[in-house]
Amino acid sequence: MYQVAYLILRDAGFAEDSVQEAFLKLMKWNIYFENPKSDDCKRYIITVIKHSSIDI
């Protein structure tokens, strides 16, 4: 997930902040996936991280 954020932001510190913000949002929203290893779950998390990176 860090790599996705870093590719968008090109800054290590901002990428770390972006990933942290994304996971805080996911925890706050209390999103549940039956299979956390599913492709749907991965796509959802990557989308949240992309949006978090763009917000930064």
Predicted model as a PDB file, atoms N, CA, C, CB and O in Angstrom, pLDDT in the B-factor column:
MODEL        1                                                                  
ATOM      1  N   MET A   1       0.819  -1.180   0.000  1.00 88.00           N  
ATOM      2  CA  MET A   1       0.000   0.000   0.000  1.00 88.00           C  
ATOM      3  C   MET A   1       0.872   1.256   0.000  1.00 88.00           C  
ATOM      4  CB  MET A   1      -0.936  -0.009   1.199  1.00 88.00           C  
ATOM      5  O   MET A   1       0.532   2.276  -0.601  1.00 88.00           O  
ATOM      6  N   TYR A   2       1.984   1.149   0.681  1.00 93.00           N  
ATOM      7  CA  TYR A   2       2.925   2.273   0.709  1.00 93.00           C  
ATOM      8  C   TYR A   2       3.391   2.612  -0.703  1.00 93.00           C  
ATOM      9  CB  TYR A   2       4.138   1.945   1.609  1.00 93.00           C  
ATOM     10  O   TYR A   2       3.519   3.785  -1.056  1.00 93.00           O  
ATOM     11  N   GLN A   3       3.642   1.587  -1.505  1.00 94.00           N  
ATOM     12  CA  GLN A   3       4.127   1.818  -2.870  1.00 94.00           C  
ATOM     13  C   GLN A   3       3.112   2.600  -3.698  1.00 94.00           C  
ATOM     14  CB  GLN A   3       4.440   0.484  -3.555  1.00 94.00           C  
ATOM     15  O   GLN A   3       3.486   3.466  -4.489  1.00 94.00           O  
ATOM     16  N   VAL A   4       1.845   2.299  -3.518  1.00 93.00           N  
ATOM     17  CA  VAL A   4       0.798   3.018  -4.254  1.00 93.00           C  
ATOM     18  C   VAL A   4       0.841   4.491  -3.875  1.00 93.00           C  
ATOM     19  CB  VAL A   4      -0.612   2.417  -3.959  1.00 93.00           C  
ATOM     20  O   VAL A   4       0.819   5.361  -4.746  1.00 93.00           O  
ATOM     21  N   ALA A   5       0.902   4.769  -2.587  1.00 94.00           N  
ATOM     22  CA  ALA A   5       0.937   6.149  -2.118  1.00 94.00           C  
ATOM     23  C   ALA A   5       2.215   6.851  -2.581  1.00 94.00           C  
ATOM     24  CB  ALA A   5       0.831   6.195  -0.590  1.00 94.00           C  
ATOM     25  O   ALA A   5       2.184   8.019  -2.970  1.00 94.00           O  
ATOM     26  N   TYR A   6       3.335   6.131  -2.535  1.00 96.00           N  
ATOM     27  CA  TYR A   6       4.609   6.742  -2.929  1.00 96.00           C  
ATOM     28  C   TYR A   6       4.629   7.069  -4.427  1.00 96.00           C  
ATOM     29  CB  TYR A   6       5.780   5.805  -2.580  1.00 96.00           C  
ATOM     30  O   TYR A   6       5.180   8.094  -4.830  1.00 96.00           O  
ATOM     31  N   LEU A   7       4.033   6.208  -5.245  1.00 94.00           N  
ATOM     32  CA  LEU A   7       3.984   6.479  -6.685  1.00 94.00           C  
ATOM     33  C   LEU A   7       3.181   7.743  -6.991  1.00 94.00           C  
ATOM     34  CB  LEU A   7       3.377   5.285  -7.427  1.00 94.00           C  
ATOM     35  O   LEU A   7       3.469   8.446  -7.960  1.00 94.00           O  
ATOM     36  N   ILE A   8       2.194   8.024  -6.180  1.00 93.00           N  
ATOM     37  CA  ILE A   8       1.382   9.219  -6.386  1.00 93.00           C  
ATOM     38  C   ILE A   8       2.078  10.452  -5.828  1.00 93.00           C  
ATOM     39  CB  ILE A   8       0.009   9.050  -5.737  1.00 93.00           C  
ATOM     40  O   ILE A   8       2.103  11.499  -6.474  1.00 93.00           O  
ATOM     41  N   LEU A   9       2.641  10.331  -4.632  1.00 95.00           N  
ATOM     42  CA  LEU A   9       3.167  11.505  -3.925  1.00 95.00           C  
ATOM     43  C   LEU A   9       4.653  11.780  -4.147  1.00 95.00           C  
ATOM     44  CB  LEU A   9       2.927  11.341  -2.470  1.00 95.00           C  
ATOM     45  O   LEU A   9       5.089  12.926  -4.048  1.00 95.00           O  
ATOM     46  N   ARG A  10       5.421  10.757  -4.442  1.00 95.00           N  
ATOM     47  CA  ARG A  10       6.872  10.899  -4.643  1.00 95.00           C  
ATOM     48  C   ARG A  10       7.587  11.490  -3.422  1.00 95.00           C  
ATOM     49  CB  ARG A  10       7.139  11.777  -5.858  1.00 95.00           C  
ATOM     50  O   ARG A  10       8.584  12.199  -3.555  1.00 95.00           O  
ATOM     51  N   ASP A  11       7.057  11.183  -2.230  1.00 95.00           N  
ATOM     52  CA  ASP A  11       7.672  11.657  -0.988  1.00 95.00           C  
ATOM     53  C   ASP A  11       7.402  10.608   0.082  1.00 95.00           C  
ATOM     54  CB  ASP A  11       7.113  13.073  -0.560  1.00 95.00           C  
ATOM     55  O   ASP A  11       6.250  10.239   0.314  1.00 95.00           O  
ATOM     56  N   ALA A  12       8.456  10.125   0.735  1.00 96.00           N  
ATOM     57  CA  ALA A  12       8.319   9.037   1.698  1.00 96.00           C  
ATOM     58  C   ALA A  12       7.436   9.422   2.886  1.00 96.00           C  
ATOM     59  CB  ALA A  12       9.688   8.611   2.193  1.00 96.00           C  
ATOM     60  O   ALA A  12       6.578   8.646   3.305  1.00 96.00           O  
ATOM     61  N   GLY A  13       7.647  10.600   3.415  1.00 95.00           N  
ATOM     62  CA  GLY A  13       6.875  11.033   4.571  1.00 95.00           C  
ATOM     63  C   GLY A  13       5.398  11.196   4.256  1.00 95.00           C  
ATOM     64  O   GLY A  13       4.541  10.762   5.025  1.00 95.00           O  
ATOM     65  N   PHE A  14       5.104  11.820   3.128  1.00 95.00           N  
ATOM     66  CA  PHE A  14       3.709  11.988   2.722  1.00 95.00           C  
ATOM     67  C   PHE A  14       3.055  10.635   2.422  1.00 95.00           C  
ATOM     68  CB  PHE A  14       3.619  12.903   1.489  1.00 95.00           C  
ATOM     69  O   PHE A  14       1.876  10.435   2.716  1.00 95.00           O  
ATOM     70  N   ALA A  15       3.812   9.722   1.846  1.00 95.00           N  
ATOM     71  CA  ALA A  15       3.271   8.396   1.545  1.00 95.00           C  
ATOM     72  C   ALA A  15       2.900   7.662   2.831  1.00 95.00           C  
ATOM     73  CB  ALA A  15       4.288   7.568   0.734  1.00 95.00           C  
ATOM     74  O   ALA A  15       1.852   7.020   2.909  1.00 95.00           O  
ATOM     75  N   GLU A  16       3.762   7.761   3.834  1.00 95.00           N  
ATOM     76  CA  GLU A  16       3.461   7.144   5.133  1.00 95.00           C  
ATOM     77  C   GLU A  16       2.214   7.760   5.749  1.00 95.00           C  
ATOM     78  CB  GLU A  16       4.652   7.297   6.095  1.00 95.00           C  
ATOM     79  O   GLU A  16       1.358   7.047   6.272  1.00 95.00           O  
ATOM     80  N   ASP A  17       2.110   9.077   5.687  1.00 95.00           N  
ATOM     81  CA  ASP A  17       0.927   9.769   6.214  1.00 95.00           C  
ATOM     82  C   ASP A  17      -0.335   9.340   5.478  1.00 95.00           C  
ATOM     83  CB  ASP A  17       1.103  11.289   6.106  1.00 95.00           C  
ATOM     84  O   ASP A  17      -1.386   9.159   6.092  1.00 95.00           O  
ATOM     85  N   SER A  18      -0.232   9.181   4.184  1.00 94.00           N  
ATOM     86  CA  SER A  18      -1.369   8.791   3.375  1.00 94.00           C  
ATOM     87  C   SER A  18      -1.871   7.397   3.749  1.00 94.00           C  
ATOM     88  CB  SER A  18      -1.003   8.839   1.905  1.00 94.00           C  
ATOM     89  O   SER A  18      -3.074   7.183   3.893  1.00 94.00           O  
ATOM     90  N   VAL A  19      -0.956   6.465   3.903  1.00 94.00           N  
ATOM     91  CA  VAL A  19      -1.335   5.098   4.275  1.00 94.00           C  
ATOM     92  C   VAL A  19      -1.969   5.090   5.662  1.00 94.00           C  
ATOM     93  CB  VAL A  19      -0.106   4.156   4.239  1.00 94.00           C  
ATOM     94  O   VAL A  19      -2.966   4.406   5.890  1.00 94.00           O  
ATOM     95  N   GLN A  20      -1.392   5.845   6.576  1.00 94.00           N  
ATOM     96  CA  GLN A  20      -1.945   5.920   7.930  1.00 94.00           C  
ATOM     97  C   GLN A  20      -3.360   6.497   7.899  1.00 94.00           C  
ATOM     98  CB  GLN A  20      -1.037   6.776   8.839  1.00 94.00           C  
ATOM     99  O   GLN A  20      -4.265   5.959   8.537  1.00 94.00           O  
ATOM    100  N   GLU A  21      -3.548   7.578   7.167  1.00 92.00           N  
ATOM    101  CA  GLU A  21      -4.878   8.193   7.063  1.00 92.00           C  
ATOM    102  C   GLU A  21      -5.883   7.234   6.444  1.00 92.00           C  
ATOM    103  CB  GLU A  21      -4.809   9.481   6.236  1.00 92.00           C  
ATOM    104  O   GLU A  21      -7.030   7.154   6.885  1.00 92.00           O  
ATOM    105  N   ALA A  22      -5.454   6.513   5.429  1.00 91.00           N  
ATOM    106  CA  ALA A  22      -6.348   5.565   4.752  1.00 91.00           C  
ATOM    107  C   ALA A  22      -6.805   4.479   5.725  1.00 91.00           C  
ATOM    108  CB  ALA A  22      -5.644   4.926   3.528  1.00 91.00           C  
ATOM    109  O   ALA A  22      -7.991   4.157   5.778  1.00 91.00           O  
ATOM    110  N   PHE A  23      -5.886   3.920   6.484  1.00 89.00           N  
ATOM    111  CA  PHE A  23      -6.269   2.864   7.411  1.00 89.00           C  
ATOM    112  C   PHE A  23      -7.093   3.403   8.583  1.00 89.00           C  
ATOM    113  CB  PHE A  23      -5.028   2.155   7.932  1.00 89.00           C  
ATOM    114  O   PHE A  23      -7.951   2.695   9.109  1.00 89.00           O  
ATOM    115  N   LEU A  24      -6.844   4.636   8.993  1.00 91.00           N  
ATOM    116  CA  LEU A  24      -7.695   5.235  10.020  1.00 91.00           C  
ATOM    117  C   LEU A  24      -9.124   5.410   9.506  1.00 91.00           C  
ATOM    118  CB  LEU A  24      -7.122   6.593  10.470  1.00 91.00           C  
ATOM    119  O   LEU A  24     -10.086   5.180  10.238  1.00 91.00           O  
ATOM    120  N   LYS A  25      -9.256   5.816   8.247  1.00 89.00           N  
ATOM    121  CA  LYS A  25     -10.590   5.942   7.647  1.00 89.00           C  
ATOM    122  C   LYS A  25     -11.277   4.590   7.582  1.00 89.00           C  
ATOM    123  CB  LYS A  25     -10.499   6.555   6.240  1.00 89.00           C  
ATOM    124  O   LYS A  25     -12.460   4.480   7.903  1.00 89.00           O  
ATOM    125  N   LEU A  26     -10.552   3.561   7.170  1.00 86.00           N  
ATOM    126  CA  LEU A  26     -11.140   2.233   7.076  1.00 86.00           C  
ATOM    127  C   LEU A  26     -11.597   1.733   8.449  1.00 86.00           C  
ATOM    128  CB  LEU A  26     -10.136   1.255   6.462  1.00 86.00           C  
ATOM    129  O   LEU A  26     -12.655   1.114   8.564  1.00 86.00           O  
ATOM    130  N   MET A  27     -10.815   1.996   9.470  1.00 87.00           N  
ATOM    131  CA  MET A  27     -11.195   1.585  10.818  1.00 87.00           C  
ATOM    132  C   MET A  27     -12.407   2.372  11.296  1.00 87.00           C  
ATOM    133  CB  MET A  27     -10.022   1.771  11.789  1.00 87.00           C  
ATOM    134  O   MET A  27     -13.298   1.810  11.933  1.00 87.00           O  
ATOM    135  N   LYS A  28     -12.450   3.651  10.999  1.00 90.00           N  
ATOM    136  CA  LYS A  28     -13.557   4.508  11.420  1.00 90.00           C  
ATOM    137  C   LYS A  28     -14.864   4.086  10.742  1.00 90.00           C  
ATOM    138  CB  LYS A  28     -13.243   5.980  11.101  1.00 90.00           C  
ATOM    139  O   LYS A  28     -15.919   4.071  11.375  1.00 90.00           O  
ATOM    140  N   TRP A  29     -14.789   3.745   9.454  1.00 89.00           N  
ATOM    141  CA  TRP A  29     -15.975   3.356   8.700  1.00 89.00           C  
ATOM    142  C   TRP A  29     -16.439   1.948   9.051  1.00 89.00           C  
ATOM    143  CB  TRP A  29     -15.700   3.450   7.214  1.00 89.00           C  
ATOM    144  O   TRP A  29     -17.559   1.562   8.718  1.00 89.00           O  
ATOM    145  N   ASN A  30     -15.573   1.171   9.728  1.00 84.00           N  
ATOM    146  CA  ASN A  30     -15.905  -0.185  10.167  1.00 84.00           C  
ATOM    147  C   ASN A  30     -16.343  -1.068   8.993  1.00 84.00           C  
ATOM    148  CB  ASN A  30     -17.010  -0.140  11.228  1.00 84.00           C  
ATOM    149  O   ASN A  30     -17.377  -1.733   9.045  1.00 84.00           O  
ATOM    150  N   ILE A  31     -15.538  -1.054   7.952  1.00 78.00           N  
ATOM    151  CA  ILE A  31     -15.808  -1.854   6.759  1.00 78.00           C  
ATOM    152  C   ILE A  31     -15.495  -3.322   7.060  1.00 78.00           C  
ATOM    153  CB  ILE A  31     -14.970  -1.344   5.541  1.00 78.00           C  
ATOM    154  O   ILE A  31     -14.464  -3.637   7.654  1.00 78.00           O  
ATOM    155  N   TYR A  32     -16.390  -4.204   6.647  1.00 79.00           N  
ATOM    156  CA  TYR A  32     -16.197  -5.635   6.882  1.00 79.00           C  
ATOM    157  C   TYR A  32     -16.196  -6.394   5.554  1.00 79.00           C  
ATOM    158  CB  TYR A  32     -17.300  -6.187   7.818  1.00 79.00           C  
ATOM    159  O   TYR A  32     -17.078  -6.200   4.717  1.00 79.00           O  
ATOM    160  N   PHE A  33     -15.211  -7.247   5.374  1.00 81.00           N  
ATOM    161  CA  PHE A  33     -15.136  -8.141   4.230  1.00 81.00           C  
ATOM    162  C   PHE A  33     -15.113  -9.574   4.743  1.00 81.00           C  
ATOM    163  CB  PHE A  33     -13.884  -7.836   3.355  1.00 81.00           C  
ATOM    164  O   PHE A  33     -14.364  -9.897   5.665  1.00 81.00           O  
ATOM    165  N   GLU A  34     -15.930 -10.427   4.146  1.00 85.00           N  
ATOM    166  CA  GLU A  34     -15.941 -11.828   4.559  1.00 85.00           C  
ATOM    167  C   GLU A  34     -14.598 -12.483   4.307  1.00 85.00           C  
ATOM    168  CB  GLU A  34     -17.037 -12.591   3.830  1.00 85.00           C  
ATOM    169  O   GLU A  34     -14.124 -13.286   5.111  1.00 85.00           O  
ATOM    170  N   ASN A  35     -13.991 -12.136   3.191  1.00 88.00           N  
ATOM    171  CA  ASN A  35     -12.692 -12.703   2.847  1.00 88.00           C  
ATOM    172  C   ASN A  35     -11.697 -11.560   2.671  1.00 88.00           C  
ATOM    173  CB  ASN A  35     -12.780 -13.576   1.553  1.00 88.00           C  
ATOM    174  O   ASN A  35     -11.648 -10.951   1.602  1.00 88.00           O  
ATOM    175  N   PRO A  36     -10.899 -11.255   3.703  1.00 84.00           N  
ATOM    176  CA  PRO A  36      -9.958 -10.137   3.609  1.00 84.00           C  
ATOM    177  C   PRO A  36      -8.875 -10.317   2.544  1.00 84.00           C  
ATOM    178  CB  PRO A  36      -9.307  -9.929   4.935  1.00 84.00           C  
ATOM    179  O   PRO A  36      -8.215  -9.349   2.166  1.00 84.00           O  
ATOM    180  N   LYS A  37      -8.692 -11.517   2.069  1.00 89.00           N  
ATOM    181  CA  LYS A  37      -7.679 -11.767   1.040  1.00 89.00           C  
ATOM    182  C   LYS A  37      -8.259 -11.685  -0.369  1.00 89.00           C  
ATOM    183  CB  LYS A  37      -7.043 -13.133   1.254  1.00 89.00           C  
ATOM    184  O   LYS A  37      -7.558 -11.947  -1.346  1.00 89.00           O  
ATOM    185  N   SER A  38      -9.525 -11.327  -0.475  1.00 90.00           N  
ATOM    186  CA  SER A  38     -10.178 -11.276  -1.781  1.00 90.00           C  
ATOM    187  C   SER A  38      -9.680 -10.076  -2.590  1.00 90.00           C  
ATOM    188  CB  SER A  38     -11.708 -11.210  -1.614  1.00 90.00           C  
ATOM    189  O   SER A  38      -9.157  -9.106  -2.041  1.00 90.00           O  
ATOM    190  N   ASP A  39      -9.857 -10.171  -3.888  1.00 92.00           N  
ATOM    191  CA  ASP A  39      -9.461  -9.078  -4.769  1.00 92.00           C  
ATOM    192  C   ASP A  39     -10.321  -7.839  -4.535  1.00 92.00           C  
ATOM    193  CB  ASP A  39      -9.558  -9.516  -6.230  1.00 92.00           C  
ATOM    194  O   ASP A  39      -9.838  -6.714  -4.667  1.00 92.00           O  
ATOM    195  N   ASP A  40     -11.581  -8.038  -4.190  1.00 89.00           N  
ATOM    196  CA  ASP A  40     -12.466  -6.899  -3.900  1.00 89.00           C  
ATOM    197  C   ASP A  40     -11.951  -6.094  -2.710  1.00 89.00           C  
ATOM    198  CB  ASP A  40     -13.900  -7.387  -3.622  1.00 89.00           C  
ATOM    199  O   ASP A  40     -11.962  -4.863  -2.730  1.00 89.00           O  
ATOM    200  N   CYS A  41     -11.509  -6.787  -1.694  1.00 89.00           N  
ATOM    201  CA  CYS A  41     -10.967  -6.114  -0.509  1.00 89.00           C  
ATOM    202  C   CYS A  41      -9.706  -5.331  -0.873  1.00 89.00           C  
ATOM    203  CB  CYS A  41     -10.658  -7.141   0.609  1.00 89.00           C  
ATOM    204  O   CYS A  41      -9.549  -4.178  -0.471  1.00 89.00           O  
ATOM    205  N   LYS A  42      -8.825  -5.950  -1.621  1.00 90.00           N  
ATOM    206  CA  LYS A  42      -7.583  -5.292  -2.016  1.00 90.00           C  
ATOM    207  C   LYS A  42      -7.862  -4.048  -2.861  1.00 90.00           C  
ATOM    208  CB  LYS A  42      -6.689  -6.266  -2.791  1.00 90.00           C  
ATOM    209  O   LYS A  42      -7.256  -2.997  -2.653  1.00 90.00           O  
ATOM    210  N   ARG A  43      -8.790  -4.181  -3.820  1.00 92.00           N  
ATOM    211  CA  ARG A  43      -9.137  -3.029  -4.665  1.00 92.00           C  
ATOM    212  C   ARG A  43      -9.735  -1.895  -3.842  1.00 92.00           C  
ATOM    213  CB  ARG A  43     -10.122  -3.448  -5.762  1.00 92.00           C  
ATOM    214  O   ARG A  43      -9.446  -0.724  -4.088  1.00 92.00           O  
ATOM    215  N   TYR A  44     -10.560  -2.241  -2.876  1.00 92.00           N  
ATOM    216  CA  TYR A  44     -11.186  -1.226  -2.040  1.00 92.00           C  
ATOM    217  C   TYR A  44     -10.130  -0.462  -1.239  1.00 92.00           C  
ATOM    218  CB  TYR A  44     -12.214  -1.867  -1.096  1.00 92.00           C  
ATOM    219  O   TYR A  44     -10.159   0.767  -1.179  1.00 92.00           O  
ATOM    220  N   ILE A  45      -9.205  -1.191  -0.629  1.00 90.00           N  
ATOM    221  CA  ILE A  45      -8.146  -0.552   0.171  1.00 90.00           C  
ATOM    222  C   ILE A  45      -7.259   0.315  -0.716  1.00 90.00           C  
ATOM    223  CB  ILE A  45      -7.290  -1.618   0.899  1.00 90.00           C  
ATOM    224  O   ILE A  45      -6.903   1.428  -0.328  1.00 90.00           O  
ATOM    225  N   ILE A  46      -6.901  -0.171  -1.886  1.00 92.00           N  
ATOM    226  CA  ILE A  46      -6.068   0.609  -2.797  1.00 92.00           C  
ATOM    227  C   ILE A  46      -6.791   1.885  -3.221  1.00 92.00           C  
ATOM    228  CB  ILE A  46      -5.688  -0.229  -4.034  1.00 92.00           C  
ATOM    229  O   ILE A  46      -6.170   2.943  -3.320  1.00 92.00           O  
ATOM    230  N   THR A  47      -8.084   1.796  -3.471  1.00 94.00           N  
ATOM    231  CA  THR A  47      -8.855   2.980  -3.840  1.00 94.00           C  
ATOM    232  C   THR A  47      -8.862   4.003  -2.722  1.00 94.00           C  
ATOM    233  CB  THR A  47     -10.280   2.594  -4.200  1.00 94.00           C  
ATOM    234  O   THR A  47      -8.718   5.199  -2.973  1.00 94.00           O  
ATOM    235  N   VAL A  48      -9.028   3.547  -1.492  1.00 93.00           N  
ATOM    236  CA  VAL A  48      -9.016   4.462  -0.347  1.00 93.00           C  
ATOM    237  C   VAL A  48      -7.645   5.119  -0.216  1.00 93.00           C  
ATOM    238  CB  VAL A  48      -9.381   3.714   0.959  1.00 93.00           C  
ATOM    239  O   VAL A  48      -7.556   6.314   0.067  1.00 93.00           O  
ATOM    240  N   ILE A  49      -6.591   4.359  -0.417  1.00 93.00           N  
ATOM    241  CA  ILE A  49      -5.238   4.919  -0.331  1.00 93.00           C  
ATOM    242  C   ILE A  49      -4.987   5.916  -1.460  1.00 93.00           C  
ATOM    243  CB  ILE A  49      -4.186   3.796  -0.375  1.00 93.00           C  
ATOM    244  O   ILE A  49      -4.361   6.951  -1.234  1.00 93.00           O  
ATOM    245  N   LYS A  50      -5.459   5.627  -2.659  1.00 94.00           N  
ATOM    246  CA  LYS A  50      -5.311   6.576  -3.766  1.00 94.00           C  
ATOM    247  C   LYS A  50      -5.992   7.896  -3.437  1.00 94.00           C  
ATOM    248  CB  LYS A  50      -5.892   5.990  -5.063  1.00 94.00           C  
ATOM    249  O   LYS A  50      -5.417   8.965  -3.644  1.00 94.00           O  
ATOM    250  N   HIS A  51      -7.203   7.823  -2.931  1.00 93.00           N  
ATOM    251  CA  HIS A  51      -7.933   9.044  -2.599  1.00 93.00           C  
ATOM    252  C   HIS A  51      -7.270   9.790  -1.438  1.00 93.00           C  
ATOM    253  CB  HIS A  51      -9.388   8.712  -2.250  1.00 93.00           C  
ATOM    254  O   HIS A  51      -7.232  11.020  -1.422  1.00 93.00           O  
ATOM    255  N   SER A  52      -6.760   9.049  -0.487  1.00 93.00           N  
ATOM    256  CA  SER A  52      -6.052   9.679   0.634  1.00 93.00           C  
ATOM    257  C   SER A  52      -4.792  10.387   0.139  1.00 93.00           C  
ATOM    258  CB  SER A  52      -5.685   8.626   1.708  1.00 93.00           C  
ATOM    259  O   SER A  52      -4.464  11.477   0.609  1.00 93.00           O  
ATOM    260  N   SER A  53      -4.094   9.773  -0.803  1.00 93.00           N  
ATOM    261  CA  SER A  53      -2.883  10.381  -1.357  1.00 93.00           C  
ATOM    262  C   SER A  53      -3.222  11.644  -2.151  1.00 93.00           C  
ATOM    263  CB  SER A  53      -2.138   9.375  -2.254  1.00 93.00           C  
ATOM    264  O   SER A  53      -2.514  12.647  -2.063  1.00 93.00           O  
ATOM    265  N   ILE A  54      -4.289  11.591  -2.911  1.00 92.00           N  
ATOM    266  CA  ILE A  54      -4.687  12.768  -3.686  1.00 92.00           C  
ATOM    267  C   ILE A  54      -5.091  13.907  -2.760  1.00 92.00           C  
ATOM    268  CB  ILE A  54      -5.844  12.424  -4.639  1.00 92.00           C  
ATOM    269  O   ILE A  54      -4.822  15.071  -3.058  1.00 92.00           O  
ATOM    270  N   ASP A  55      -5.738  13.582  -1.634  1.00 91.00           N  
ATOM    271  CA  ASP A  55      -6.127  14.607  -0.675  1.00 91.00           C  
ATOM    272  C   ASP A  55      -4.910  15.313  -0.072  1.00 91.00           C  
ATOM    273  CB  ASP A  55      -6.973  13.991   0.431  1.00 91.00           C  
ATOM    274  O   ASP A  55      -4.972  16.502   0.240  1.00 91.00           O  
ATOM    275  N   ILE A  56      -3.817  14.588   0.090  1.00 87.00           N  
ATOM    276  CA  ILE A  56      -2.601  15.183   0.646  1.00 87.00           C  
ATOM    277  C   ILE A  56      -1.967  16.065  -0.403  1.00 87.00           C  
ATOM    278  CB  ILE A  56      -1.603  14.097   1.124  1.00 87.00           C  
ATOM    279  O   ILE A  56      -0.926  16.672  -0.152  1.00 87.00           O  
TER     280      ILE A  56                                                      
ENDMDL                                                                          
END                                                                             
